[in-house]
Amino acid sequence: MPKGERAVRAADYLGLVGLGDFAQAYPQELSGGMRQRAAIARCRIPPDVLLMEEPFEALDAYSGDDG
């Protein structure tokens, strides 16, 4: 695959997981959750199907209650 196409695909996948602004960041500059999302982007699997085992264990629980 040509280098230009690799860069475009990488940017697309980073955008899908909300990390488009962090494309040039070093791993140590990312939070644990951001590292999880980067790992998902590295899978390069279409978003229709993604098989994962305990992918959110390192993320904080969200109760949906603001107060």
All heavy atoms as TSV, in Angstrom:
chain	resi	resn	atom	element	x	y	z
A	1	MET	N	N	0.844	-1.168	0.000
A	1	MET	CA	C	0.000	0.000	0.000
A	1	MET	C	C	0.899	1.243	0.000
A	1	MET	O	O	1.840	1.324	0.791
A	1	MET	CB	C	-0.888	-0.043	1.250
A	1	MET	CG	C	-1.755	1.162	1.412
A	1	MET	SD	S	-2.736	1.175	2.934
A	1	MET	CE	C	-3.429	-0.431	2.972
A	2	PRO	N	N	0.622	2.202	-0.858
A	2	PRO	CA	C	1.436	3.421	-0.904
A	2	PRO	C	C	1.396	4.194	0.422
A	2	PRO	O	O	0.402	4.158	1.142
A	2	PRO	CB	C	0.794	4.240	-2.019
A	2	PRO	CG	C	0.000	3.275	-2.817
A	2	PRO	CD	C	-0.404	2.183	-1.886
A	3	LYS	N	N	2.483	4.881	0.733
A	3	LYS	CA	C	2.611	5.616	1.989
A	3	LYS	C	C	1.477	6.630	2.167
A	3	LYS	O	O	0.925	6.760	3.253
A	3	LYS	CB	C	3.963	6.317	2.036
A	3	LYS	CG	C	4.237	7.011	3.341
A	3	LYS	CD	C	5.624	7.611	3.364
A	3	LYS	CE	C	5.894	8.269	4.688
A	3	LYS	NZ	N	7.237	8.810	4.777
A	4	GLY	N	N	1.114	7.340	1.106
A	4	GLY	CA	C	0.040	8.330	1.197
A	4	GLY	C	C	-1.287	7.708	1.574
A	4	GLY	O	O	-2.044	8.269	2.372
A	5	GLU	N	N	-1.565	6.538	1.012
A	5	GLU	CA	C	-2.819	5.853	1.327
A	5	GLU	C	C	-2.820	5.363	2.782
A	5	GLU	O	O	-3.846	5.414	3.466
A	5	GLU	CB	C	-3.041	4.676	0.384
A	5	GLU	CG	C	-4.396	4.017	0.565
A	5	GLU	CD	C	-4.652	2.915	-0.438
A	5	GLU	OE1	O	-3.932	2.832	-1.456
A	5	GLU	OE2	O	-5.576	2.119	-0.186
A	6	ARG	N	N	-1.664	4.906	3.262
A	6	ARG	CA	C	-1.562	4.490	4.667
A	6	ARG	C	C	-1.874	5.652	5.591
A	6	ARG	O	O	-2.576	5.491	6.590
A	6	ARG	CB	C	-0.170	3.949	4.965
A	6	ARG	CG	C	0.110	2.598	4.381
A	6	ARG	CD	C	1.367	1.970	4.970
A	6	ARG	NE	N	2.525	2.843	5.010
A	6	ARG	CZ	C	3.555	2.757	4.182
A	6	ARG	NH1	N	3.579	1.842	3.249
A	6	ARG	NH2	N	4.567	3.589	4.298
A	7	ALA	N	N	-1.349	6.824	5.279
A	7	ALA	CA	C	-1.576	8.005	6.122
A	7	ALA	C	C	-3.052	8.390	6.138
A	7	ALA	O	O	-3.596	8.732	7.192
A	7	ALA	CB	C	-0.719	9.168	5.635
A	8	VAL	N	N	-3.690	8.318	4.979
A	8	VAL	CA	C	-5.116	8.659	4.899
A	8	VAL	C	C	-5.945	7.665	5.709
A	8	VAL	O	O	-6.833	8.053	6.469
A	8	VAL	CB	C	-5.583	8.698	3.422
A	8	VAL	CG1	C	-7.097	8.784	3.330
A	8	VAL	CG2	C	-4.932	9.865	2.699
A	9	ARG	N	N	-5.655	6.385	5.558
A	9	ARG	CA	C	-6.395	5.372	6.315
A	9	ARG	C	C	-6.190	5.533	7.815
A	9	ARG	O	O	-7.130	5.426	8.606
A	9	ARG	CB	C	-5.981	3.968	5.889
A	9	ARG	CG	C	-6.584	3.560	4.585
A	9	ARG	CD	C	-6.338	2.089	4.365
A	9	ARG	NE	N	-6.829	1.683	3.071
A	9	ARG	CZ	C	-7.028	0.435	2.729
A	9	ARG	NH1	N	-6.760	-0.535	3.575
A	9	ARG	NH2	N	-7.472	0.126	1.540
A	10	ALA	N	N	-4.955	5.778	8.216
A	10	ALA	CA	C	-4.672	5.965	9.646
A	10	ALA	C	C	-5.448	7.156	10.188
A	10	ALA	O	O	-6.051	7.082	11.267
A	10	ALA	CB	C	-3.178	6.156	9.865
A	11	ALA	N	N	-5.475	8.248	9.452
A	11	ALA	CA	C	-6.216	9.431	9.884
A	11	ALA	C	C	-7.707	9.129	9.975
A	11	ALA	O	O	-8.383	9.573	10.913
A	11	ALA	CB	C	-5.960	10.586	8.918
A	12	ASP	N	N	-8.227	8.365	9.032
A	12	ASP	CA	C	-9.648	7.996	9.056
A	12	ASP	C	C	-9.981	7.183	10.303
A	12	ASP	O	O	-10.969	7.447	10.988
A	12	ASP	CB	C	-10.023	7.199	7.805
A	12	ASP	CG	C	-10.087	8.058	6.551
A	12	ASP	OD1	O	-10.136	9.303	6.674
A	12	ASP	OD2	O	-10.075	7.468	5.457
A	13	TYR	N	N	-9.167	6.177	10.600
A	13	TYR	CA	C	-9.430	5.327	11.754
A	13	TYR	C	C	-9.249	6.078	13.066
A	13	TYR	O	O	-10.017	5.879	14.008
A	13	TYR	CB	C	-8.574	4.063	11.725
A	13	TYR	CG	C	-9.081	3.056	10.729
A	13	TYR	CD1	C	-8.346	2.737	9.600
A	13	TYR	CD2	C	-10.307	2.431	10.902
A	13	TYR	CE1	C	-8.811	1.816	8.673
A	13	TYR	CE2	C	-10.785	1.517	9.990
A	13	TYR	CZ	C	-10.045	1.214	8.874
A	13	TYR	OH	O	-10.511	0.310	7.958
A	14	LEU	N	N	-8.265	6.957	13.144
A	14	LEU	CA	C	-8.109	7.769	14.351
A	14	LEU	C	C	-9.311	8.694	14.536
A	14	LEU	O	O	-9.770	8.909	15.652
A	14	LEU	CB	C	-6.815	8.574	14.297
A	14	LEU	CG	C	-5.535	7.782	14.539
A	14	LEU	CD1	C	-4.317	8.665	14.310
A	14	LEU	CD2	C	-5.519	7.190	15.933
A	15	GLY	N	N	-9.823	9.217	13.433
A	15	GLY	CA	C	-11.015	10.054	13.502
A	15	GLY	C	C	-12.232	9.284	13.981
A	15	GLY	O	O	-13.046	9.802	14.755
A	16	LEU	N	N	-12.363	8.038	13.559
A	16	LEU	CA	C	-13.494	7.207	13.979
A	16	LEU	C	C	-13.526	6.989	15.489
A	16	LEU	O	O	-14.599	6.882	16.083
A	16	LEU	CB	C	-13.450	5.840	13.288
A	16	LEU	CG	C	-13.895	5.787	11.837
A	16	LEU	CD1	C	-13.654	4.393	11.262
A	16	LEU	CD2	C	-15.372	6.138	11.729
A	17	VAL	N	N	-12.365	6.920	16.110
A	17	VAL	CA	C	-12.315	6.690	17.556
A	17	VAL	C	C	-12.095	7.990	18.335
A	17	VAL	O	O	-11.836	7.958	19.536
A	17	VAL	CB	C	-11.241	5.639	17.931
A	17	VAL	CG1	C	-11.588	4.283	17.350
A	17	VAL	CG2	C	-9.860	6.073	17.519
A	18	GLY	N	N	-12.176	9.129	17.668
A	18	GLY	CA	C	-12.079	10.418	18.340
A	18	GLY	C	C	-10.675	10.851	18.706
A	18	GLY	O	O	-10.488	11.662	19.610
A	19	LEU	N	N	-9.674	10.343	18.009
A	19	LEU	CA	C	-8.289	10.706	18.315
A	19	LEU	C	C	-7.602	11.443	17.168
A	19	LEU	O	O	-6.377	11.486	17.114
A	19	LEU	CB	C	-7.482	9.451	18.667
A	19	LEU	CG	C	-7.876	8.740	19.955
A	19	LEU	CD1	C	-7.071	7.462	20.117
A	19	LEU	CD2	C	-7.689	9.643	21.146
A	20	GLY	N	N	-8.371	12.020	16.283
A	20	GLY	CA	C	-7.796	12.715	15.137
A	20	GLY	C	C	-6.822	13.818	15.513
A	20	GLY	O	O	-5.815	14.027	14.844
A	21	ASP	N	N	-7.087	14.498	16.624
A	21	ASP	CA	C	-6.212	15.595	17.063
A	21	ASP	C	C	-4.929	15.095	17.729
A	21	ASP	O	O	-4.040	15.884	18.025
A	21	ASP	CB	C	-6.954	16.505	18.042
A	21	ASP	CG	C	-8.103	17.249	17.380
A	21	ASP	OD1	O	-8.091	17.392	16.139
A	21	ASP	OD2	O	-9.014	17.691	18.103
A	22	PHE	N	N	-4.845	13.786	17.972
A	22	PHE	CA	C	-3.695	13.230	18.684
A	22	PHE	C	C	-2.839	12.337	17.796
A	22	PHE	O	O	-2.075	11.511	18.294
A	22	PHE	CB	C	-4.171	12.437	19.909
A	22	PHE	CG	C	-4.834	13.307	20.941
A	22	PHE	CD1	C	-6.195	13.528	20.893
A	22	PHE	CD2	C	-4.088	13.924	21.915
A	22	PHE	CE1	C	-6.815	14.342	21.834
A	22	PHE	CE2	C	-4.695	14.741	22.855
A	22	PHE	CZ	C	-6.054	14.951	22.811
A	23	ALA	N	N	-2.932	12.511	16.504
A	23	ALA	CA	C	-2.203	11.657	15.561
A	23	ALA	C	C	-0.683	11.753	15.754
A	23	ALA	O	O	0.023	10.780	15.533
A	23	ALA	CB	C	-2.574	12.011	14.125
A	24	GLN	N	N	-0.188	12.881	16.189
A	24	GLN	CA	C	1.248	13.068	16.357
A	24	GLN	C	C	1.708	12.909	17.806
A	24	GLN	O	O	2.877	13.118	18.118
A	24	GLN	CB	C	1.664	14.455	15.844
A	24	GLN	CG	C	1.354	14.679	14.378
A	24	GLN	CD	C	2.083	13.689	13.481
A	24	GLN	OE1	O	3.259	13.403	13.686
A	24	GLN	NE2	N	1.381	13.161	12.496
A	25	ALA	N	N	0.800	12.509	18.700
A	25	ALA	CA	C	1.138	12.377	20.119
A	25	ALA	C	C	1.913	11.088	20.373
A	25	ALA	O	O	1.730	10.087	19.684
A	25	ALA	CB	C	-0.136	12.380	20.960
A	26	TYR	N	N	2.776	11.118	21.369
A	26	TYR	CA	C	3.501	9.929	21.803
A	26	TYR	C	C	2.586	9.111	22.718
A	26	TYR	O	O	1.724	9.672	23.400
A	26	TYR	CB	C	4.778	10.319	22.552
A	26	TYR	CG	C	5.842	10.892	21.651
A	26	TYR	CD1	C	6.022	12.261	21.539
A	26	TYR	CD2	C	6.661	10.050	20.897
A	26	TYR	CE1	C	6.995	12.788	20.702
A	26	TYR	CE2	C	7.635	10.564	20.063
A	26	TYR	CZ	C	7.796	11.940	19.969
A	26	TYR	OH	O	8.752	12.454	19.137
A	27	PRO	N	N	2.784	7.794	22.791
A	27	PRO	CA	C	1.929	6.968	23.642
A	27	PRO	C	C	1.867	7.444	25.096
A	27	PRO	O	O	0.796	7.417	25.704
A	27	PRO	CB	C	2.565	5.575	23.547
A	27	PRO	CG	C	3.234	5.567	22.220
A	27	PRO	CD	C	3.736	6.973	22.020
A	28	GLN	N	N	2.972	7.888	25.648
A	28	GLN	CA	C	2.971	8.336	27.044
A	28	GLN	C	C	2.165	9.615	27.254
A	28	GLN	O	O	1.873	9.979	28.387
A	28	GLN	CB	C	4.401	8.495	27.583
A	28	GLN	CG	C	5.222	9.555	26.914
A	28	GLN	CD	C	6.058	9.055	25.749
A	28	GLN	OE1	O	5.764	8.018	25.163
A	28	GLN	NE2	N	7.091	9.785	25.391
A	29	GLU	N	N	1.802	10.296	26.182
A	29	GLU	CA	C	0.994	11.508	26.276
A	29	GLU	C	C	-0.507	11.209	26.252
A	29	GLU	O	O	-1.309	12.114	26.430
A	29	GLU	CB	C	1.342	12.450	25.127
A	29	GLU	CG	C	2.760	12.936	25.150
A	29	GLU	CD	C	3.156	13.760	23.936
A	29	GLU	OE1	O	2.590	13.553	22.848
A	29	GLU	OE2	O	4.043	14.611	24.100
A	30	LEU	N	N	-0.872	9.947	26.044
A	30	LEU	CA	C	-2.279	9.559	25.973
A	30	LEU	C	C	-2.741	8.989	27.304
A	30	LEU	O	O	-1.983	8.320	28.004
A	30	LEU	CB	C	-2.482	8.506	24.879
A	30	LEU	CG	C	-2.069	8.893	23.467
A	30	LEU	CD1	C	-2.258	7.706	22.527
A	30	LEU	CD2	C	-2.835	10.098	22.979
A	31	SER	N	N	-4.017	9.218	27.629
A	31	SER	CA	C	-4.588	8.613	28.828
A	31	SER	C	C	-4.844	7.135	28.555
A	31	SER	O	O	-4.748	6.665	27.415
A	31	SER	CB	C	-5.907	9.311	29.181
A	31	SER	OG	O	-6.895	9.005	28.209
A	32	GLY	N	N	-5.188	6.401	29.589
A	32	GLY	CA	C	-5.470	4.977	29.427
A	32	GLY	C	C	-6.623	4.724	28.459
A	32	GLY	O	O	-6.556	3.822	27.621
A	33	GLY	N	N	-7.668	5.529	28.569
A	33	GLY	CA	C	-8.806	5.375	27.667
A	33	GLY	C	C	-8.444	5.696	26.225
A	33	GLY	O	O	-8.917	5.038	25.289
A	34	MET	N	N	-7.605	6.695	26.056
A	34	MET	CA	C	-7.162	7.055	24.703
A	34	MET	C	C	-6.306	5.938	24.107
A	34	MET	O	O	-6.389	5.656	22.917
A	34	MET	CB	C	-6.392	8.377	24.734
A	34	MET	CG	C	-7.258	9.561	25.106
A	34	MET	SD	S	-6.286	11.004	25.494
A	34	MET	CE	C	-6.057	11.705	23.883
A	35	ARG	N	N	-5.508	5.295	24.947
A	35	ARG	CA	C	-4.692	4.168	24.469
A	35	ARG	C	C	-5.582	3.004	24.043
A	35	ARG	O	O	-5.281	2.317	23.066
A	35	ARG	CB	C	-3.720	3.720	25.554
A	35	ARG	CG	C	-2.622	4.722	25.800
A	35	ARG	CD	C	-1.706	4.268	26.894
A	35	ARG	NE	N	-0.801	5.357	27.251
A	35	ARG	CZ	C	0.125	5.258	28.176
A	35	ARG	NH1	N	0.284	4.133	28.848
A	35	ARG	NH2	N	0.896	6.282	28.454
A	36	GLN	N	N	-6.683	2.789	24.785
A	36	GLN	CA	C	-7.637	1.745	24.412
A	36	GLN	C	C	-8.222	2.047	23.029
A	36	GLN	O	O	-8.332	1.168	22.182
A	36	GLN	CB	C	-8.784	1.656	25.421
A	36	GLN	CG	C	-8.448	0.966	26.711
A	36	GLN	CD	C	-8.320	-0.520	26.529
A	36	GLN	OE1	O	-7.211	-1.026	26.410
A	36	GLN	NE2	N	-9.408	-1.236	26.521
A	37	ARG	N	N	-8.621	3.296	22.825
A	37	ARG	CA	C	-9.208	3.671	21.530
A	37	ARG	C	C	-8.183	3.565	20.408
A	37	ARG	O	O	-8.511	3.169	19.292
A	37	ARG	CB	C	-9.801	5.079	21.606
A	37	ARG	CG	C	-11.057	5.089	22.479
A	37	ARG	CD	C	-11.739	6.417	22.452
A	37	ARG	NE	N	-11.049	7.322	23.369
A	37	ARG	CZ	C	-11.039	8.629	23.244
A	37	ARG	NH1	N	-11.638	9.226	22.254
A	37	ARG	NH2	N	-10.405	9.374	24.122
A	38	ALA	N	N	-6.923	3.896	20.701
A	38	ALA	CA	C	-5.878	3.746	19.685
A	38	ALA	C	C	-5.702	2.276	19.317
A	38	ALA	O	O	-5.498	1.940	18.145
A	38	ALA	CB	C	-4.557	4.328	20.193
A	39	ALA	N	N	-5.806	1.400	20.311
A	39	ALA	CA	C	-5.704	-0.035	20.041
A	39	ALA	C	C	-6.854	-0.495	19.148
A	39	ALA	O	O	-6.666	-1.322	18.252
A	39	ALA	CB	C	-5.693	-0.814	21.346
A	40	ILE	N	N	-8.036	0.039	19.379
A	40	ILE	CA	C	-9.187	-0.297	18.536
A	40	ILE	C	C	-8.941	0.194	17.113
A	40	ILE	O	O	-9.218	-0.515	16.147
A	40	ILE	CB	C	-10.480	0.294	19.124
A	40	ILE	CG1	C	-10.821	-0.413	20.440
A	40	ILE	CG2	C	-11.633	0.179	18.134
A	40	ILE	CD1	C	-11.908	0.250	21.236
A	41	ALA	N	N	-8.405	1.391	16.976
A	41	ALA	CA	C	-8.121	1.927	15.635
A	41	ALA	C	C	-7.080	1.074	14.916
A	41	ALA	O	O	-7.165	0.892	13.702
A	41	ALA	CB	C	-7.632	3.377	15.740
A	42	ARG	N	N	-6.121	0.540	15.656
A	42	ARG	CA	C	-5.093	-0.306	15.039
A	42	ARG	C	C	-5.664	-1.603	14.495
A	42	ARG	O	O	-5.052	-2.249	13.650
A	42	ARG	CB	C	-3.976	-0.614	16.039
A	42	ARG	CG	C	-2.999	0.516	16.208
A	42	ARG	CD	C	-1.735	0.057	16.907
A	42	ARG	NE	N	-1.990	-0.520	18.211
A	42	ARG	CZ	C	-2.029	0.166	19.351
A	42	ARG	NH1	N	-1.828	1.463	19.340
A	42	ARG	NH2	N	-2.244	-0.442	20.493
A	43	CYS	N	N	-6.823	-2.017	14.979
A	43	CYS	CA	C	-7.441	-3.260	14.494
A	43	CYS	C	C	-7.797	-3.167	13.012
A	43	CYS	O	O	-7.836	-4.172	12.324
A	43	CYS	CB	C	-8.704	-3.578	15.283
A	43	CYS	SG	S	-8.413	-4.039	16.980
A	44	ARG	N	N	-8.054	-1.982	12.538
A	44	ARG	CA	C	-8.394	-1.735	11.135
A	44	ARG	C	C	-9.543	-2.621	10.657
A	44	ARG	O	O	-9.558	-3.118	9.542
A	44	ARG	CB	C	-7.183	-1.933	10.235
A	44	ARG	CG	C	-6.055	-0.999	10.560
A	44	ARG	CD	C	-4.882	-1.238	9.682
A	44	ARG	NE	N	-4.328	-2.551	9.990
A	44	ARG	CZ	C	-3.490	-3.196	9.208
A	44	ARG	NH1	N	-3.121	-2.686	8.088
A	44	ARG	NH2	N	-3.031	-4.372	9.555
A	45	ILE	N	N	-10.516	-2.817	11.498
A	45	ILE	CA	C	-11.704	-3.599	11.157
A	45	ILE	C	C	-12.841	-2.610	10.924
A	45	ILE	O	O	-13.012	-1.666	11.690
A	45	ILE	CB	C	-12.065	-4.562	12.309
A	45	ILE	CG1	C	-10.918	-5.553	12.519
A	45	ILE	CG2	C	-13.362	-5.286	12.034
A	45	ILE	CD1	C	-11.101	-6.452	13.706
A	46	PRO	N	N	-13.667	-2.836	9.883
A	46	PRO	CA	C	-14.812	-1.943	9.680
A	46	PRO	C	C	-15.660	-1.864	10.948
A	46	PRO	O	O	-15.798	-2.859	11.663
A	46	PRO	CB	C	-15.581	-2.606	8.543
A	46	PRO	CG	C	-14.564	-3.417	7.818
A	46	PRO	CD	C	-13.587	-3.877	8.878
A	47	PRO	N	N	-16.219	-0.695	11.248
A	47	PRO	CA	C	-16.955	-0.519	12.499
A	47	PRO	C	C	-18.241	-1.336	12.608
A	47	PRO	O	O	-18.847	-1.359	13.657
A	47	PRO	CB	C	-17.243	0.977	12.537
A	47	PRO	CG	C	-17.130	1.431	11.142
A	47	PRO	CD	C	-16.150	0.513	10.463
A	48	ASP	N	N	-18.657	-2.032	11.561
A	48	ASP	CA	C	-19.871	-2.845	11.636
A	48	ASP	C	C	-19.676	-4.043	12.572
A	48	ASP	O	O	-20.595	-4.460	13.251
A	48	ASP	CB	C	-20.267	-3.352	10.252
A	48	ASP	CG	C	-20.670	-2.222	9.326
A	48	ASP	OD1	O	-20.934	-1.112	9.827
A	48	ASP	OD2	O	-20.704	-2.450	8.112
A	49	VAL	N	N	-18.485	-4.608	12.586
A	49	VAL	CA	C	-18.206	-5.792	13.407
A	49	VAL	C	C	-16.864	-5.607	14.099
A	49	VAL	O	O	-15.853	-5.359	13.459
A	49	VAL	CB	C	-18.147	-7.071	12.539
A	49	VAL	CG1	C	-17.780	-8.269	13.387
A	49	VAL	CG2	C	-19.453	-7.299	11.825
A	50	LEU	N	N	-16.868	-5.739	15.414
A	50	LEU	CA	C	-15.628	-5.651	16.171
A	50	LEU	C	C	-15.751	-6.585	17.373
A	50	LEU	O	O	-16.534	-6.338	18.280
A	50	LEU	CB	C	-15.364	-4.217	16.632
A	50	LEU	CG	C	-14.039	-3.930	17.291
A	50	LEU	CD1	C	-12.880	-4.273	16.355
A	50	LEU	CD2	C	-13.951	-2.472	17.676
A	51	LEU	N	N	-15.027	-7.676	17.357
A	51	LEU	CA	C	-15.079	-8.643	18.441
A	51	LEU	C	C	-14.000	-8.297	19.458
A	51	LEU	O	O	-12.827	-8.219	19.126
A	51	LEU	CB	C	-14.856	-10.059	17.891
A	51	LEU	CG	C	-15.822	-10.493	16.788
A	51	LEU	CD1	C	-15.428	-11.855	16.256
A	51	LEU	CD2	C	-17.247	-10.494	17.292
A	52	MET	N	N	-14.418	-8.085	20.717
A	52	MET	CA	C	-13.468	-7.651	21.739
A	52	MET	C	C	-13.732	-8.402	23.036
A	52	MET	O	O	-14.870	-8.715	23.354
A	52	MET	CB	C	-13.618	-6.146	21.962
A	52	MET	CG	C	-13.422	-5.382	20.687
A	52	MET	SD	S	-13.655	-3.593	20.656
A	52	MET	CE	C	-14.318	-3.077	22.135
A	53	GLU	N	N	-12.665	-8.668	23.791
A	53	GLU	CA	C	-12.799	-9.313	25.083
A	53	GLU	C	C	-12.442	-8.304	26.167
A	53	GLU	O	O	-11.292	-7.855	26.258
A	53	GLU	CB	C	-11.865	-10.516	25.164
A	53	GLU	CG	C	-11.971	-11.232	26.487
A	53	GLU	CD	C	-11.053	-12.434	26.557
A	53	GLU	OE1	O	-10.537	-12.877	25.527
A	53	GLU	OE2	O	-10.849	-12.909	27.669
A	54	GLU	N	N	-13.403	-7.923	26.956
A	54	GLU	CA	C	-13.233	-6.965	28.047
A	54	GLU	C	C	-12.519	-5.692	27.607
A	54	GLU	O	O	-11.547	-5.267	28.234
A	54	GLU	CB	C	-12.501	-7.623	29.208
A	54	GLU	CG	C	-13.217	-8.825	29.779
A	54	GLU	CD	C	-12.488	-9.440	30.952
A	54	GLU	OE1	O	-11.679	-8.748	31.596
A	54	GLU	OE2	O	-12.736	-10.619	31.217
A	55	PRO	N	N	-13.000	-5.025	26.547
A	55	PRO	CA	C	-12.298	-3.847	26.033
A	55	PRO	C	C	-12.393	-2.620	26.916
A	55	PRO	O	O	-11.590	-1.718	26.805
A	55	PRO	CB	C	-12.981	-3.598	24.690
A	55	PRO	CG	C	-14.363	-4.112	24.913
A	55	PRO	CD	C	-14.198	-5.318	25.801
A	56	PHE	N	N	-13.376	-2.581	27.809
A	56	PHE	CA	C	-13.600	-1.373	28.590
A	56	PHE	C	C	-13.252	-1.544	30.063
A	56	PHE	O	O	-13.617	-0.733	30.890
A	56	PHE	CB	C	-15.051	-0.925	28.444
A	56	PHE	CG	C	-15.463	-0.748	27.014
A	56	PHE	CD1	C	-16.368	-1.610	26.429
A	56	PHE	CD2	C	-14.911	0.263	26.238
A	56	PHE	CE1	C	-16.736	-1.462	25.104
A	56	PHE	CE2	C	-15.267	0.418	24.914
A	56	PHE	CZ	C	-16.183	-0.447	24.347
A	57	GLU	N	N	-12.521	-2.602	30.420
A	57	GLU	CA	C	-12.224	-2.849	31.821
A	57	GLU	C	C	-11.373	-1.739	32.437
A	57	GLU	O	O	-11.456	-1.482	33.626
A	57	GLU	CB	C	-11.552	-4.198	32.014
A	57	GLU	CG	C	-10.127	-4.268	31.488
A	57	GLU	CD	C	-9.512	-5.630	31.693
A	57	GLU	OE1	O	-10.046	-6.600	31.169
A	57	GLU	OE2	O	-8.501	-5.688	32.398
A	58	ALA	N	N	-10.575	-1.040	31.655
A	58	ALA	CA	C	-9.723	0.020	32.189
A	58	ALA	C	C	-10.428	1.377	32.216
A	58	ALA	O	O	-9.888	2.336	32.737
A	58	ALA	CB	C	-8.446	0.134	31.357
A	59	LEU	N	N	-11.641	1.450	31.690
A	59	LEU	CA	C	-12.374	2.711	31.641
A	59	LEU	C	C	-13.247	2.872	32.871
A	59	LEU	O	O	-13.719	1.892	33.452
A	59	LEU	CB	C	-13.238	2.769	30.380
A	59	LEU	CG	C	-12.496	2.652	29.055
A	59	LEU	CD1	C	-13.486	2.689	27.901
A	59	LEU	CD2	C	-11.474	3.756	28.906
A	60	ASP	N	N	-13.490	4.104	33.277
A	60	ASP	CA	C	-14.367	4.370	34.395
A	60	ASP	C	C	-15.810	4.105	34.018
A	60	ASP	O	O	-16.218	4.331	32.871
A	60	ASP	CB	C	-14.233	5.829	34.848
A	60	ASP	CG	C	-12.863	6.142	35.413
A	60	ASP	OD1	O	-12.222	5.198	35.930
A	60	ASP	OD2	O	-12.440	7.297	35.356
A	61	ALA	N	N	-16.594	3.676	34.990
A	61	ALA	CA	C	-18.031	3.433	34.758
A	61	ALA	C	C	-18.734	4.769	34.604
A	61	ALA	O	O	-18.400	5.758	35.257
A	61	ALA	CB	C	-18.611	2.654	35.905
A	62	TYR	N	N	-19.751	4.800	33.772
A	62	TYR	CA	C	-20.551	6.009	33.572
A	62	TYR	C	C	-21.968	5.698	33.993
A	62	TYR	O	O	-22.610	4.791	33.448
A	62	TYR	CB	C	-20.512	6.427	32.100
A	62	TYR	CG	C	-21.420	7.589	31.792
A	62	TYR	CD1	C	-21.140	8.858	32.275
A	62	TYR	CD2	C	-22.566	7.425	31.030
A	62	TYR	CE1	C	-21.977	9.923	32.006
A	62	TYR	CE2	C	-23.399	8.483	30.751
A	62	TYR	CZ	C	-23.104	9.740	31.254
A	62	TYR	OH	O	-23.932	10.796	30.986
A	63	SER	N	N	-22.456	6.409	34.980
A	63	SER	CA	C	-23.796	6.111	35.517
A	63	SER	C	C	-24.891	6.855	34.770
A	63	SER	O	O	-26.051	6.518	34.877
A	63	SER	CB	C	-23.854	6.477	36.999
A	63	SER	OG	O	-23.720	7.877	37.153
A	64	GLY	N	N	-24.535	7.917	34.033
A	64	GLY	CA	C	-25.543	8.693	33.318
A	64	GLY	C	C	-26.189	9.762	34.175
A	64	GLY	O	O	-27.025	10.519	33.732
A	65	ASP	N	N	-25.805	9.847	35.448
A	65	ASP	CA	C	-26.346	10.819	36.377
A	65	ASP	C	C	-25.292	11.894	36.612
A	65	ASP	O	O	-24.175	11.605	37.029
A	65	ASP	CB	C	-26.700	10.120	37.695
A	65	ASP	CG	C	-27.367	11.059	38.675
A	65	ASP	OD1	O	-27.785	12.158	38.278
A	65	ASP	OD2	O	-27.473	10.695	39.862
A	66	ASP	N	N	-25.651	13.153	36.333
A	66	ASP	CA	C	-24.696	14.256	36.479
A	66	ASP	C	C	-24.509	14.708	37.925
A	66	ASP	O	O	-23.639	15.509	38.202
A	66	ASP	CB	C	-25.108	15.450	35.625
A	66	ASP	CG	C	-24.952	15.178	34.140
A	66	ASP	OD1	O	-24.119	14.315	33.797
A	66	ASP	OD2	O	-25.648	15.818	33.346
A	67	GLY	N	N	-25.316	14.254	38.808
A	67	GLY	CA	C	-25.163	14.791	40.146
A	67	GLY	C	C	-25.312	13.770	41.152
A	67	GLY	O	O	-24.962	13.587	42.191
